Amino acid sequence: MIHPGPRAAERAVAVRADLRPVSGVLPAGRTVMDGVGALFAAHGCKGGVVRLDGVTCAPLRFVLPAPSTDGVHAAWYSDTHAPDGPVRIGRATATVGWKDGAPFLHCHGTWAGTMGHLLPFDSILAADAAVHGLGAPDAWFEALPDPETAFTLFTPQGTGSGTGLLARIAPGEDAVMAIEALAARHGIAHARLYGVGSIDHIRFTDGSRMDCHATELRLDDAVLTQGRATVPIEVVDIAGTIMRGTLERGGNPVGVTLELIVETEGTDE
């Protein structure tokens, strides 16, 4: 992927976060964004991550990754997909933060036999839905202009003092090796890893591959053990093809961004 702007000097940025459990019921009739924003506010949290597994929306609206046609961006989004009737989300991960002074989220997940990037202001909860996640009162993702990619991207902000991390890995960095280097820099050897983002041409440990520059993915029970990252993902390409597998170490450059939440385990420090 060739991005239009100057390469940022810092290839992985992170802030400490006092991560704590966030759980509750998203009420029917509200948009996904309103429901998640209210849930995090009720817990006194500004940012973090939430799983939307099993949530039903009517309507549910989403986009797929797509080639760019503007001559600027390295990739873009498809037209909006609008499946009929109530749609139940299978598995979905949403990073949570702020944009233009209001709560915002970035969600990739599976539903209706496909996968994509959820449009949270256009997707309405069809039934009450219990959800779980992690939130931080002192750290969050802020949607900010990124000169390198020309996108507005979630960027970690805050002055947290906890043992967890909110992080963003920049384009071209190998996803697995960058996670390991970031954790080592912060003295973390054991953690659960959550996140969403994209990888340019994906290589899995079983030898399979997704040969597409524009993808949308979510980490799926990824972990760090003794400083070594094991990173299973679910991912979709521009044709709507879904693949699942564990990322090969050293062969998976981040496409546009990888937003990462690191929940520490044990006594790393």
Order of alpha helices (4+ residues) and beta strands (2+ residues): beta-beta-alpha-beta-beta-beta-beta-beta-beta-beta-beta-beta-beta-beta-beta-alpha-beta-beta-beta-beta-beta-beta-beta-beta-beta
